[in-house]
Amino acid sequence: MTNSTGDLCDQAELEEKTRLINQVLELQHTLEDLSSQVDAVKEENLKLRSENQVPGQYIENLISASSVFQTSEIKSKQK
């Protein structure tokens, strides 16, 4: 009888270890997926920043060429 009880404990222990291993593997896959998503978002962010530099420079050039903004800059510097 001791052997069957010991076998049941061993079986339960083995099932628990298997469950934990499967859970760890699932979490590793989830982490890999999240890391891939973060990398994709970083790349998209860099791409958008690069694309925004052109219109940003254009706007800065328009502002510096405009007399309306130059007079307001002079007024704000005098304050």
mmCIF file of the N, C-alpha and C atoms, coordinates in Angstrom:
data_MODEL
# 
_entry.id   MODEL 
# 
loop_
_atom_site.group_PDB 
_atom_site.id 
_atom_site.type_symbol 
_atom_site.label_atom_id 
_atom_site.label_alt_id 
_atom_site.label_comp_id 
_atom_site.label_asym_id 
_atom_site.label_entity_id 
_atom_site.label_seq_id 
_atom_site.pdbx_PDB_ins_code 
_atom_site.Cartn_x 
_atom_site.Cartn_y 
_atom_site.Cartn_z 
_atom_site.occupancy 
_atom_site.B_iso_or_equiv 
_atom_site.pdbx_formal_charge 
_atom_site.auth_seq_id 
_atom_site.auth_comp_id 
_atom_site.auth_asym_id 
_atom_site.auth_atom_id 
_atom_site.pdbx_PDB_model_num 
ATOM 1   N N  . MET A 1 1  ? 0.822  -1.193 0.000   1.00 0.00 ? 1  MET A N  1 
ATOM 2   C CA . MET A 1 1  ? 0.000  0.000  0.000   1.00 0.00 ? 1  MET A CA 1 
ATOM 3   C C  . MET A 1 1  ? 0.868  1.261  0.000   1.00 0.00 ? 1  MET A C  1 
ATOM 4   N N  . THR A 1 2  ? 1.990  1.178  0.660   1.00 0.00 ? 2  THR A N  1 
ATOM 5   C CA . THR A 1 2  ? 2.891  2.321  0.695   1.00 0.00 ? 2  THR A CA 1 
ATOM 6   C C  . THR A 1 2  ? 3.400  2.650  -0.701  1.00 0.00 ? 2  THR A C  1 
ATOM 7   N N  . ASN A 1 3  ? 3.649  1.637  -1.481  1.00 0.00 ? 3  ASN A N  1 
ATOM 8   C CA . ASN A 1 3  ? 4.137  1.857  -2.845  1.00 0.00 ? 3  ASN A CA 1 
ATOM 9   C C  . ASN A 1 3  ? 3.111  2.583  -3.697  1.00 0.00 ? 3  ASN A C  1 
ATOM 10  N N  . SER A 1 4  ? 1.833  2.215  -3.602  1.00 0.00 ? 4  SER A N  1 
ATOM 11  C CA . SER A 1 4  ? 0.821  2.876  -4.425  1.00 0.00 ? 4  SER A CA 1 
ATOM 12  C C  . SER A 1 4  ? 0.614  4.321  -3.992  1.00 0.00 ? 4  SER A C  1 
ATOM 13  N N  . THR A 1 5  ? 0.706  4.582  -2.682  1.00 0.00 ? 5  THR A N  1 
ATOM 14  C CA . THR A 1 5  ? 0.599  5.958  -2.207  1.00 0.00 ? 5  THR A CA 1 
ATOM 15  C C  . THR A 1 5  ? 1.804  6.768  -2.684  1.00 0.00 ? 5  THR A C  1 
ATOM 16  N N  . GLY A 1 6  ? 2.972  6.156  -2.608  1.00 0.00 ? 6  GLY A N  1 
ATOM 17  C CA . GLY A 1 6  ? 4.174  6.808  -3.101  1.00 0.00 ? 6  GLY A CA 1 
ATOM 18  C C  . GLY A 1 6  ? 4.095  7.043  -4.595  1.00 0.00 ? 6  GLY A C  1 
ATOM 19  N N  . ASP A 1 7  ? 3.540  6.088  -5.321  1.00 0.00 ? 7  ASP A N  1 
ATOM 20  C CA . ASP A 1 7  ? 3.368  6.249  -6.762  1.00 0.00 ? 7  ASP A CA 1 
ATOM 21  C C  . ASP A 1 7  ? 2.412  7.391  -7.078  1.00 0.00 ? 7  ASP A C  1 
ATOM 22  N N  . LEU A 1 8  ? 1.341  7.496  -6.291  1.00 0.00 ? 8  LEU A N  1 
ATOM 23  C CA . LEU A 1 8  ? 0.379  8.594  -6.491  1.00 0.00 ? 8  LEU A CA 1 
ATOM 24  C C  . LEU A 1 8  ? 1.034  9.942  -6.235  1.00 0.00 ? 8  LEU A C  1 
ATOM 25  N N  . CYS A 1 9  ? 1.859  10.006 -5.196  1.00 0.00 ? 9  CYS A N  1 
ATOM 26  C CA . CYS A 1 9  ? 2.572  11.257 -4.901  1.00 0.00 ? 9  CYS A CA 1 
ATOM 27  C C  . CYS A 1 9  ? 3.549  11.598 -6.022  1.00 0.00 ? 9  CYS A C  1 
ATOM 28  N N  . ASP A 1 10 ? 4.268  10.568 -6.485  1.00 0.00 ? 10 ASP A N  1 
ATOM 29  C CA . ASP A 1 10 ? 5.208  10.780 -7.589  1.00 0.00 ? 10 ASP A CA 1 
ATOM 30  C C  . ASP A 1 10 ? 4.467  11.237 -8.851  1.00 0.00 ? 10 ASP A C  1 
ATOM 31  N N  . GLN A 1 11 ? 3.316  10.615 -9.109  1.00 0.00 ? 11 GLN A N  1 
ATOM 32  C CA . GLN A 1 11 ? 2.520  10.976 -10.292 1.00 0.00 ? 11 GLN A CA 1 
ATOM 33  C C  . GLN A 1 11 ? 2.021  12.411 -10.184 1.00 0.00 ? 11 GLN A C  1 
ATOM 34  N N  . ALA A 1 12 ? 1.530  12.808 -8.999  1.00 0.00 ? 12 ALA A N  1 
ATOM 35  C CA . ALA A 1 12 ? 1.037  14.171 -8.785  1.00 0.00 ? 12 ALA A CA 1 
ATOM 36  C C  . ALA A 1 12 ? 2.177  15.170 -8.925  1.00 0.00 ? 12 ALA A C  1 
ATOM 37  N N  . GLU A 1 13 ? 3.334  14.796 -8.389  1.00 0.00 ? 13 GLU A N  1 
ATOM 38  C CA . GLU A 1 13 ? 4.508  15.663 -8.483  1.00 0.00 ? 13 GLU A CA 1 
ATOM 39  C C  . GLU A 1 13 ? 4.939  15.832 -9.944  1.00 0.00 ? 13 GLU A C  1 
ATOM 40  N N  . LEU A 1 14 ? 4.924  14.748 -10.677 1.00 0.00 ? 14 LEU A N  1 
ATOM 41  C CA . LEU A 1 14 ? 5.287  14.776 -12.088 1.00 0.00 ? 14 LEU A CA 1 
ATOM 42  C C  . LEU A 1 14 ? 4.302  15.626 -12.888 1.00 0.00 ? 14 LEU A C  1 
ATOM 43  N N  . GLU A 1 15 ? 3.021  15.504 -12.597 1.00 0.00 ? 15 GLU A N  1 
ATOM 44  C CA . GLU A 1 15 ? 2.008  16.313 -13.282 1.00 0.00 ? 15 GLU A CA 1 
ATOM 45  C C  . GLU A 1 15 ? 2.182  17.795 -12.970 1.00 0.00 ? 15 GLU A C  1 
ATOM 46  N N  . GLU A 1 16 ? 2.502  18.093 -11.710 1.00 0.00 ? 16 GLU A N  1 
ATOM 47  C CA . GLU A 1 16 ? 2.721  19.495 -11.313 1.00 0.00 ? 16 GLU A CA 1 
ATOM 48  C C  . GLU A 1 16 ? 3.953  20.057 -12.021 1.00 0.00 ? 16 GLU A C  1 
ATOM 49  N N  . LYS A 1 17 ? 5.025  19.287 -12.082 1.00 0.00 ? 17 LYS A N  1 
ATOM 50  C CA . LYS A 1 17 ? 6.239  19.736 -12.785 1.00 0.00 ? 17 LYS A CA 1 
ATOM 51  C C  . LYS A 1 17 ? 5.947  19.963 -14.265 1.00 0.00 ? 17 LYS A C  1 
ATOM 52  N N  . THR A 1 18 ? 5.210  19.047 -14.863 1.00 0.00 ? 18 THR A N  1 
ATOM 53  C CA . THR A 1 18 ? 4.857  19.172 -16.276 1.00 0.00 ? 18 THR A CA 1 
ATOM 54  C C  . THR A 1 18 ? 4.016  20.430 -16.502 1.00 0.00 ? 18 THR A C  1 
ATOM 55  N N  . ARG A 1 19 ? 3.064  20.661 -15.607 1.00 0.00 ? 19 ARG A N  1 
ATOM 56  C CA . ARG A 1 19 ? 2.217  21.853 -15.722 1.00 0.00 ? 19 ARG A CA 1 
ATOM 57  C C  . ARG A 1 19 ? 3.062  23.121 -15.611 1.00 0.00 ? 19 ARG A C  1 
ATOM 58  N N  . LEU A 1 20 ? 3.979  23.134 -14.649 1.00 0.00 ? 20 LEU A N  1 
ATOM 59  C CA . LEU A 1 20 ? 4.831  24.312 -14.463 1.00 0.00 ? 20 LEU A CA 1 
ATOM 60  C C  . LEU A 1 20 ? 5.760  24.533 -15.658 1.00 0.00 ? 20 LEU A C  1 
ATOM 61  N N  . ILE A 1 21 ? 6.302  23.465 -16.202 1.00 0.00 ? 21 ILE A N  1 
ATOM 62  C CA . ILE A 1 21 ? 7.175  23.577 -17.380 1.00 0.00 ? 21 ILE A CA 1 
ATOM 63  C C  . ILE A 1 21 ? 6.388  24.140 -18.555 1.00 0.00 ? 21 ILE A C  1 
ATOM 64  N N  . ASN A 1 22 ? 5.181  23.635 -18.760 1.00 0.00 ? 22 ASN A N  1 
ATOM 65  C CA . ASN A 1 22 ? 4.343  24.143 -19.851 1.00 0.00 ? 22 ASN A CA 1 
ATOM 66  C C  . ASN A 1 22 ? 4.008  25.614 -19.648 1.00 0.00 ? 22 ASN A C  1 
ATOM 67  N N  . GLN A 1 23 ? 3.756  25.987 -18.400 1.00 0.00 ? 23 GLN A N  1 
ATOM 68  C CA . GLN A 1 23 ? 3.446  27.390 -18.100 1.00 0.00 ? 23 GLN A CA 1 
ATOM 69  C C  . GLN A 1 23 ? 4.661  28.280 -18.376 1.00 0.00 ? 23 GLN A C  1 
ATOM 70  N N  . VAL A 1 24 ? 5.841  27.816 -17.990 1.00 0.00 ? 24 VAL A N  1 
ATOM 71  C CA . VAL A 1 24 ? 7.070  28.573 -18.240 1.00 0.00 ? 24 VAL A CA 1 
ATOM 72  C C  . VAL A 1 24 ? 7.300  28.740 -19.742 1.00 0.00 ? 24 VAL A C  1 
ATOM 73  N N  . LEU A 1 25 ? 7.100  27.661 -20.493 1.00 0.00 ? 25 LEU A N  1 
ATOM 74  C CA . LEU A 1 25 ? 7.278  27.729 -21.946 1.00 0.00 ? 25 LEU A CA 1 
ATOM 75  C C  . LEU A 1 25 ? 6.286  28.703 -22.583 1.00 0.00 ? 25 LEU A C  1 
ATOM 76  N N  . GLU A 1 26 ? 5.057  28.671 -22.104 1.00 0.00 ? 26 GLU A N  1 
ATOM 77  C CA . GLU A 1 26 ? 4.046  29.599 -22.627 1.00 0.00 ? 26 GLU A CA 1 
ATOM 78  C C  . GLU A 1 26 ? 4.418  31.049 -22.319 1.00 0.00 ? 26 GLU A C  1 
ATOM 79  N N  . LEU A 1 27 ? 4.917  31.281 -21.109 1.00 0.00 ? 27 LEU A N  1 
ATOM 80  C CA . LEU A 1 27 ? 5.341  32.638 -20.738 1.00 0.00 ? 27 LEU A CA 1 
ATOM 81  C C  . LEU A 1 27 ? 6.550  33.085 -21.563 1.00 0.00 ? 27 LEU A C  1 
ATOM 82  N N  . GLN A 1 28 ? 7.450  32.167 -21.864 1.00 0.00 ? 28 GLN A N  1 
ATOM 83  C CA . GLN A 1 28 ? 8.603  32.507 -22.706 1.00 0.00 ? 28 GLN A CA 1 
ATOM 84  C C  . GLN A 1 28 ? 8.152  32.915 -24.104 1.00 0.00 ? 28 GLN A C  1 
ATOM 85  N N  . HIS A 1 29 ? 7.190  32.177 -24.646 1.00 0.00 ? 29 HIS A N  1 
ATOM 86  C CA . HIS A 1 29 ? 6.666  32.526 -25.975 1.00 0.00 ? 29 HIS A CA 1 
ATOM 87  C C  . HIS A 1 29 ? 5.972  33.890 -25.939 1.00 0.00 ? 29 HIS A C  1 
ATOM 88  N N  . THR A 1 30 ? 5.235  34.141 -24.872 1.00 0.00 ? 30 THR A N  1 
ATOM 89  C CA . THR A 1 30 ? 4.564  35.438 -24.724 1.00 0.00 ? 30 THR A CA 1 
ATOM 90  C C  . THR A 1 30 ? 5.595  36.557 -24.657 1.00 0.00 ? 30 THR A C  1 
ATOM 91  N N  . LEU A 1 31 ? 6.661  36.334 -23.907 1.00 0.00 ? 31 LEU A N  1 
ATOM 92  C CA . LEU A 1 31 ? 7.725  37.336 -23.792 1.00 0.00 ? 31 LEU A CA 1 
ATOM 93  C C  . LEU A 1 31 ? 8.393  37.578 -25.141 1.00 0.00 ? 31 LEU A C  1 
ATOM 94  N N  . GLU A 1 32 ? 8.638  36.515 -25.895 1.00 0.00 ? 32 GLU A N  1 
ATOM 95  C CA . GLU A 1 32 ? 9.227  36.662 -27.225 1.00 0.00 ? 32 GLU A CA 1 
ATOM 96  C C  . GLU A 1 32 ? 8.315  37.475 -28.135 1.00 0.00 ? 32 GLU A C  1 
ATOM 97  N N  . ASP A 1 33 ? 7.013  37.202 -28.071 1.00 0.00 ? 33 ASP A N  1 
ATOM 98  C CA . ASP A 1 33 ? 6.049  37.954 -28.884 1.00 0.00 ? 33 ASP A CA 1 
ATOM 99  C C  . ASP A 1 33 ? 6.037  39.427 -28.499 1.00 0.00 ? 33 ASP A C  1 
ATOM 100 N N  . LEU A 1 34 ? 6.046  39.693 -27.198 1.00 0.00 ? 34 LEU A N  1 
ATOM 101 C CA . LEU A 1 34 ? 6.041  41.085 -26.738 1.00 0.00 ? 34 LEU A CA 1 
ATOM 102 C C  . LEU A 1 34 ? 7.330  41.801 -27.141 1.00 0.00 ? 34 LEU A C  1 
ATOM 103 N N  . SER A 1 35 ? 8.450  41.113 -27.051 1.00 0.00 ? 35 SER A N  1 
ATOM 104 C CA . SER A 1 35 ? 9.723  41.718 -27.453 1.00 0.00 ? 35 SER A CA 1 
ATOM 105 C C  . SER A 1 35 ? 9.715  42.057 -28.940 1.00 0.00 ? 35 SER A C  1 
ATOM 106 N N  . SER A 1 36 ? 9.148  41.168 -29.743 1.00 0.00 ? 36 SER A N  1 
ATOM 107 C CA . SER A 1 36 ? 9.051  41.434 -31.179 1.00 0.00 ? 36 SER A CA 1 
ATOM 108 C C  . SER A 1 36 ? 8.167  42.642 -31.452 1.00 0.00 ? 36 SER A C  1 
ATOM 109 N N  . GLN A 1 37 ? 7.071  42.742 -30.719 1.00 0.00 ? 37 GLN A N  1 
ATOM 110 C CA . GLN A 1 37 ? 6.173  43.886 -30.891 1.00 0.00 ? 37 GLN A CA 1 
ATOM 111 C C  . GLN A 1 37 ? 6.871  45.183 -30.489 1.00 0.00 ? 37 GLN A C  1 
ATOM 112 N N  . VAL A 1 38 ? 7.629  45.149 -29.399 1.00 0.00 ? 38 VAL A N  1 
ATOM 113 C CA . VAL A 1 38 ? 8.360  46.345 -28.961 1.00 0.00 ? 38 VAL A CA 1 
ATOM 114 C C  . VAL A 1 38 ? 9.368  46.761 -30.022 1.00 0.00 ? 38 VAL A C  1 
ATOM 115 N N  . ASP A 1 39 ? 10.086 45.795 -30.575 1.00 0.00 ? 39 ASP A N  1 
ATOM 116 C CA . ASP A 1 39 ? 11.051 46.109 -31.630 1.00 0.00 ? 39 ASP A CA 1 
ATOM 117 C C  . ASP A 1 39 ? 10.367 46.728 -32.850 1.00 0.00 ? 39 ASP A C  1 
ATOM 118 N N  . ALA A 1 40 ? 9.205  46.189 -33.220 1.00 0.00 ? 40 ALA A N  1 
ATOM 119 C CA . ALA A 1 40 ? 8.469  46.724 -34.374 1.00 0.00 ? 40 ALA A CA 1 
ATOM 120 C C  . ALA A 1 40 ? 8.011  48.152 -34.105 1.00 0.00 ? 40 ALA A C  1 
ATOM 121 N N  . VAL A 1 41 ? 7.550  48.418 -32.888 1.00 0.00 ? 41 VAL A N  1 
ATOM 122 C CA . VAL A 1 41 ? 7.097  49.773 -32.536 1.00 0.00 ? 41 VAL A CA 1 
ATOM 123 C C  . VAL A 1 41 ? 8.279  50.744 -32.526 1.00 0.00 ? 41 VAL A C  1 
ATOM 124 N N  . LYS A 1 42 ? 9.435  50.289 -32.026 1.00 0.00 ? 42 LYS A N  1 
ATOM 125 C CA . LYS A 1 42 ? 10.627 51.147 -32.036 1.00 0.00 ? 42 LYS A CA 1 
ATOM 126 C C  . LYS A 1 42 ? 11.024 51.523 -33.460 1.00 0.00 ? 42 LYS A C  1 
ATOM 127 N N  . GLU A 1 43 ? 11.007 50.525 -34.358 1.00 0.00 ? 43 GLU A N  1 
ATOM 128 C CA . GLU A 1 43 ? 11.352 50.793 -35.760 1.00 0.00 ? 43 GLU A CA 1 
ATOM 129 C C  . GLU A 1 43 ? 10.366 51.768 -36.391 1.00 0.00 ? 43 GLU A C  1 
ATOM 130 N N  . GLU A 1 44 ? 9.077  51.572 -36.127 1.00 0.00 ? 44 GLU A N  1 
ATOM 131 C CA . GLU A 1 44 ? 8.059  52.475 -36.670 1.00 0.00 ? 44 GLU A CA 1 
ATOM 132 C C  . GLU A 1 44 ? 8.241  53.882 -36.124 1.00 0.00 ? 44 GLU A C  1 
ATOM 133 N N  . ASN A 1 45 ? 8.566  53.975 -34.840 1.00 0.00 ? 45 ASN A N  1 
ATOM 134 C CA . ASN A 1 45 ? 8.786  55.277 -34.210 1.00 0.00 ? 45 ASN A CA 1 
ATOM 135 C C  . ASN A 1 45 ? 9.961  56.008 -34.873 1.00 0.00 ? 45 ASN A C  1 
ATOM 136 N N  . LEU A 1 46 ? 11.061 55.290 -35.095 1.00 0.00 ? 46 LEU A N  1 
ATOM 137 C CA . LEU A 1 46 ? 12.220 55.903 -35.749 1.00 0.00 ? 46 LEU A CA 1 
ATOM 138 C C  . LEU A 1 46 ? 11.883 56.360 -37.163 1.00 0.00 ? 46 LEU A C  1 
ATOM 139 N N  . LYS A 1 47 ? 11.111 55.543 -37.865 1.00 0.00 ? 47 LYS A N  1 
ATOM 140 C CA . LYS A 1 47 ? 10.710 55.886 -39.226 1.00 0.00 ? 47 LYS A CA 1 
ATOM 141 C C  . LYS A 1 47 ? 9.857  57.158 -39.226 1.00 0.00 ? 47 LYS A C  1 
ATOM 142 N N  . LEU A 1 48 ? 8.894  57.222 -38.309 1.00 0.00 ? 48 LEU A N  1 
ATOM 143 C CA . LEU A 1 48 ? 8.020  58.399 -38.251 1.00 0.00 ? 48 LEU A CA 1 
ATOM 144 C C  . LEU A 1 48 ? 8.785  59.650 -37.831 1.00 0.00 ? 48 LEU A C  1 
ATOM 145 N N  . ARG A 1 49 ? 9.718  59.512 -36.907 1.00 0.00 ? 49 ARG A N  1 
ATOM 146 C CA . ARG A 1 49 ? 10.537 60.670 -36.512 1.00 0.00 ? 49 ARG A CA 1 
ATOM 147 C C  . ARG A 1 49 ? 11.321 61.201 -37.705 1.00 0.00 ? 49 ARG A C  1 
ATOM 148 N N  . SER A 1 50 ? 11.884 60.277 -38.471 1.00 0.00 ? 50 SER A N  1 
ATOM 149 C CA . SER A 1 50 ? 12.643 60.663 -39.653 1.00 0.00 ? 50 SER A CA 1 
ATOM 150 C C  . SER A 1 50 ? 11.750 61.379 -40.661 1.00 0.00 ? 50 SER A C  1 
ATOM 151 N N  . GLU A 1 51 ? 10.555 60.840 -40.870 1.00 0.00 ? 51 GLU A N  1 
ATOM 152 C CA . GLU A 1 51 ? 9.620  61.460 -41.809 1.00 0.00 ? 51 GLU A CA 1 
ATOM 153 C C  . GLU A 1 51 ? 9.153  62.829 -41.314 1.00 0.00 ? 51 GLU A C  1 
ATOM 154 N N  . ASN A 1 52 ? 9.070  63.022 -40.016 1.00 0.00 ? 52 ASN A N  1 
ATOM 155 C CA . ASN A 1 52 ? 8.616  64.294 -39.463 1.00 0.00 ? 52 ASN A CA 1 
ATOM 156 C C  . ASN A 1 52 ? 9.680  65.388 -39.544 1.00 0.00 ? 52 ASN A C  1 
ATOM 157 N N  . GLN A 1 53 ? 10.921 65.012 -39.749 1.00 0.00 ? 53 GLN A N  1 
ATOM 158 C CA . GLN A 1 53 ? 11.982 66.013 -39.829 1.00 0.00 ? 53 GLN A CA 1 
ATOM 159 C C  . GLN A 1 53 ? 11.811 66.912 -41.042 1.00 0.00 ? 53 GLN A C  1 
ATOM 160 N N  . VAL A 1 54 ? 11.368 66.365 -42.157 1.00 0.00 ? 54 VAL A N  1 
ATOM 161 C CA . VAL A 1 54 ? 11.218 67.155 -43.381 1.00 0.00 ? 54 VAL A CA 1 
ATOM 162 C C  . VAL A 1 54 ? 10.150 68.237 -43.205 1.00 0.00 ? 54 VAL A C  1 
ATOM 163 N N  . PRO A 1 55 ? 8.909  67.883 -42.793 1.00 0.00 ? 55 PRO A N  1 
ATOM 164 C CA . PRO A 1 55 ? 7.930  68.958 -42.610 1.00 0.00 ? 55 PRO A CA 1 
ATOM 165 C C  . PRO A 1 55 ? 8.307  69.899 -41.468 1.00 0.00 ? 55 PRO A C  1 
ATOM 166 N N  . GLY A 1 56 ? 8.991  69.375 -40.455 1.00 0.00 ? 56 GLY A N  1 
ATOM 167 C CA . GLY A 1 56 ? 9.420  70.241 -39.348 1.00 0.00 ? 56 GLY A CA 1 
ATOM 168 C C  . GLY A 1 56 ? 10.407 71.296 -39.825 1.00 0.00 ? 56 GLY A C  1 
ATOM 169 N N  . GLN A 1 57 ? 11.355 70.871 -40.630 1.00 0.00 ? 57 GLN A N  1 
ATOM 170 C CA . GLN A 1 57 ? 12.332 71.820 -41.182 1.00 0.00 ? 57 GLN A CA 1 
ATOM 171 C C  . GLN A 1 57 ? 11.649 72.823 -42.107 1.00 0.00 ? 57 GLN A C  1 
ATOM 172 N N  . TYR A 1 58 ? 10.684 72.345 -42.882 1.00 0.00 ? 58 TYR A N  1 
ATOM 173 C CA . TYR A 1 58 ? 9.931  73.223 -43.782 1.00 0.00 ? 58 TYR A CA 1 
ATOM 174 C C  . TYR A 1 58 ? 9.192  74.293 -42.983 1.00 0.00 ? 58 TYR A C  1 
ATOM 175 N N  . ILE A 1 59 ? 8.546  73.889 -41.907 1.00 0.00 ? 59 ILE A N  1 
ATOM 176 C CA . ILE A 1 59 ? 7.809  74.846 -41.068 1.00 0.00 ? 59 ILE A CA 1 
ATOM 177 C C  . ILE A 1 59 ? 8.769  75.848 -40.434 1.00 0.00 ? 59 ILE A C  1 
ATOM 178 N N  . GLU A 1 60 ? 9.902  75.362 -39.952 1.00 0.00 ? 60 GLU A N  1 
ATOM 179 C CA . GLU A 1 60 ? 10.892 76.280 -39.368 1.00 0.00 ? 60 GLU A CA 1 
ATOM 180 C C  . GLU A 1 60 ? 11.366 77.299 -40.399 1.00 0.00 ? 60 GLU A C  1 
ATOM 181 N N  . ASN A 1 61 ? 11.585 76.845 -41.633 1.00 0.00 ? 61 ASN A N  1 
ATOM 182 C CA . ASN A 1 61 ? 12.016 77.766 -42.692 1.00 0.00 ? 61 ASN A CA 1 
ATOM 183 C C  . ASN A 1 61 ? 10.930 78.795 -42.998 1.00 0.00 ? 61 ASN A C  1 
ATOM 184 N N  . LEU A 1 62 ? 9.679  78.367 -43.027 1.00 0.00 ? 62 LEU A N  1 
ATOM 185 C CA . LEU A 1 62 ? 8.579  79.304 -43.269 1.00 0.00 ? 62 LEU A CA 1 
ATOM 186 C C  . LEU A 1 62 ? 8.482  80.334 -42.157 1.00 0.00 ? 62 LEU A C  1 
ATOM 187 N N  . ILE A 1 63 ? 8.624  79.876 -40.937 1.00 0.00 ? 63 ILE A N  1 
ATOM 188 C CA . ILE A 1 63 ? 8.535  80.797 -39.795 1.00 0.00 ? 63 ILE A CA 1 
ATOM 189 C C  . ILE A 1 63 ? 9.673  81.804 -39.837 1.00 0.00 ? 63 ILE A C  1 
ATOM 190 N N  . SER A 1 64 ? 10.880 81.336 -40.114 1.00 0.00 ? 64 SER A N  1 
ATOM 191 C CA . SER A 1 64 ? 12.014 82.263 -40.135 1.00 0.00 ? 64 SER A CA 1 
ATOM 192 C C  . SER A 1 64 ? 11.921 83.238 -41.310 1.00 0.00 ? 64 SER A C  1 
ATOM 193 N N  . ALA A 1 65 ? 11.251 82.834 -42.393 1.00 0.00 ? 65 ALA A N  1 
ATOM 194 C CA . ALA A 1 65 ? 11.118 83.712 -43.552 1.00 0.00 ? 65 ALA A CA 1 
ATOM 195 C C  . ALA A 1 65 ? 9.944  84.675 -43.409 1.00 0.00 ? 65 ALA A C  1 
ATOM 196 N N  . SER A 1 66 ? 9.061  84.418 -42.480 1.00 0.00 ? 66 SER A N  1 
ATOM 197 C CA . SER A 1 66 ? 7.858  85.241 -42.336 1.00 0.00 ? 66 SER A CA 1 
ATOM 198 C C  . SER A 1 66 ? 8.129  86.441 -41.430 1.00 0.00 ? 66 SER A C  1 
ATOM 199 N N  . SER A 1 67 ? 7.723  87.613 -41.887 1.00 0.00 ? 67 SER A N  1 
ATOM 200 C CA . SER A 1 67 ? 7.904  88.811 -41.077 1.00 0.00 ? 67 SER A CA 1 
ATOM 201 C C  . SER A 1 67 ? 6.951  88.820 -39.878 1.00 0.00 ? 67 SER A C  1 
ATOM 202 N N  . VAL A 1 68 ? 5.832  88.152 -39.977 1.00 0.00 ? 68 VAL A N  1 
ATOM 203 C CA . VAL A 1 68 ? 4.872  88.092 -38.867 1.00 0.00 ? 68 VAL A CA 1 
ATOM 204 C C  . VAL A 1 68 ? 5.509  87.442 -37.646 1.00 0.00 ? 68 VAL A C  1 
ATOM 205 N N  . PHE A 1 69 ? 6.188  86.334 -37.854 1.00 0.00 ? 69 PHE A N  1 
ATOM 206 C CA . PHE A 1 69 ? 6.797  85.641 -36.727 1.00 0.00 ? 69 PHE A CA 1 
ATOM 207 C C  . PHE A 1 69 ? 8.069  86.330 -36.250 1.00 0.00 ? 69 PHE A C  1 
ATOM 208 N N  . GLN A 1 70 ? 8.762  86.987 -37.140 1.00 0.00 ? 70 GLN A N  1 
ATOM 209 C CA . GLN A 1 70 ? 9.983  87.673 -36.732 1.00 0.00 ? 70 GLN A CA 1 
ATOM 210 C C  . GLN A 1 70 ? 9.662  88.839 -35.819 1.00 0.00 ? 70 GLN A C  1 
ATOM 211 N N  . THR A 1 71 ? 8.595  89.568 -36.086 1.00 0.00 ? 71 THR A N  1 
ATOM 212 C CA . THR A 1 71 ? 8.240  90.682 -35.205 1.00 0.00 ? 71 THR A CA 1 
ATOM 213 C C  . THR A 1 71 ? 7.782  90.179 -33.846 1.00 0.00 ? 71 THR A C  1 
ATOM 214 N N  . SER A 1 72 ? 7.096  89.048 -33.813 1.00 0.00 ? 72 SER A N  1 
ATOM 215 C CA . SER A 1 72 ? 6.668  88.524 -32.513 1.00 0.00 ? 72 SER A CA 1 
ATOM 216 C C  . SER A 1 72 ? 7.861  87.983 -31.729 1.00 0.00 ? 72 SER A C  1 
ATOM 217 N N  . GLU A 1 73 ? 8.862  87.471 -32.427 1.00 0.00 ? 73 GLU A N  1 
ATOM 218 C CA . GLU A 1 73 ? 10.065 86.996 -31.738 1.00 0.00 ? 73 GLU A CA 1 
ATOM 219 C C  . GLU A 1 73 ? 10.818 88.177 -31.138 1.00 0.00 ? 73 GLU A C  1 
ATOM 220 N N  . ILE A 1 74 ? 10.872 89.295 -31.841 1.00 0.00 ? 74 ILE A N  1 
ATOM 221 C CA . ILE A 1 74 ? 11.559 90.478 -31.338 1.00 0.00 ? 74 ILE A CA 1 
ATOM 222 C C  . ILE A 1 74 ? 10.832 90.994 -30.114 1.00 0.00 ? 74 ILE A C  1 
ATOM 223 N N  . LYS A 1 75 ? 9.495  91.041 -30.154 1.00 0.00 ? 75 LYS A N  1 
ATOM 224 C CA . LYS A 1 75 ? 8.709  91.518 -29.012 1.00 0.00 ? 75 LYS A CA 1 
ATOM 225 C C  . LYS A 1 75 ? 8.913  90.619 -27.803 1.00 0.00 ? 75 LYS A C  1 
ATOM 226 N N  . SER A 1 76 ? 8.944  89.311 -28.006 1.00 0.00 ? 76 SER A N  1 
ATOM 227 C CA . SER A 1 76 ? 9.094  88.408 -26.880 1.00 0.00 ? 76 SER A CA 1 
ATOM 228 C C  . SER A 1 76 ? 10.502 88.478 -26.299 1.00 0.00 ? 76 SER A C  1 
ATOM 229 N N  . LYS A 1 77 ? 11.506 88.787 -27.130 1.00 0.00 ? 77 LYS A N  1 
ATOM 230 C CA . LYS A 1 77 ? 12.871 88.921 -26.638 1.00 0.00 ? 77 LYS A CA 1 
ATOM 231 C C  . LYS A 1 77 ? 13.036 90.208 -25.838 1.00 0.00 ? 77 LYS A C  1 
ATOM 232 N N  . GLN A 1 78 ? 12.254 91.244 -26.179 1.00 0.00 ? 78 GLN A N  1 
ATOM 233 C CA . GLN A 1 78 ? 12.364 92.533 -25.490 1.00 0.00 ? 78 GLN A CA 1 
ATOM 234 C C  . GLN A 1 78 ? 11.754 92.452 -24.093 1.00 0.00 ? 78 GLN A C  1 
ATOM 235 N N  . LYS A 1 79 ? 10.846 91.545 -23.851 1.00 0.00 ? 79 LYS A N  1 
ATOM 236 C CA . LYS A 1 79 ? 10.165 91.443 -22.554 1.00 0.00 ? 79 LYS A CA 1 
ATOM 237 C C  . LYS A 1 79 ? 11.050 90.896 -21.505 1.00 0.00 ? 79 LYS A C  1 
# 
